[in-house]
Amino acid sequence: MIIYNLLFDFTEPNGLFSDMKGGKSAFGSSKVWLASPKRNLKKSVRQLVAMKWTNLGQAGTVLFSYKKNRDDICIRVAPVSGKPAPGPKTILQLVVSFGRPVQINQQHASPFTHNGKASGCVRTTYLLDPKGPGIPRNFGDGWLLNMGKIVKNPVKAMLVHRYEFSLGVIVTDGEEVRYYGEDPEMDVDG
């Protein structure tokens, strides 16, 4: 399993995810890709958090090897630990949208499909709670969106496809509302 981990400070109304590094666990850093050798999403949240995670670095871009990586790619959003956090009934709405490919000869806007099969329709948009008003936490102190496995890849060896996506989040705690955005990238090789 691969997770892009994003943390927000609910006391900051600037719309930016935190640049926090470190913390007591792998989930204590923001804007980092985390990898676990175990691929079982059916584990409980406590078991998933307790697994050994490798921090792949605080970068907006990571290279996934299509042939080697058969993991689910997820996005986690959570409040910064140690700061005043929104209440336990806080809800979240999240949208992820992949755009036009930036590489010449790249034939797909996203490496994901609607059904997880290479023959499926390319999936460019994800909505976590599309009908609103938001969902409660579903991953410990935060929220997790599973985009699935990468199934679209370059057909020629030595080629890399770059996928840019935008991520928007609305966090609502009673009458308090905060908005956050990020635009990471991911590369997939053949």
Secondary structure, DSSP 8 states (H G I E B T S, - for coil): -EEEEEEE-TT--SSB-------SSGGGSSSEEEE-S---TTS-HHHHHHS--EE--S-S--EEETTT---EEEEEEEE-TTS----TT-EEEEEEEE-S--STT---S-S-BTTSSTTS-B--EEEESTTSS-B---BTTBEEEEEEE-----SSTT-EEEEEEEEEEEEEETTEEEEEEE--EEEEE-
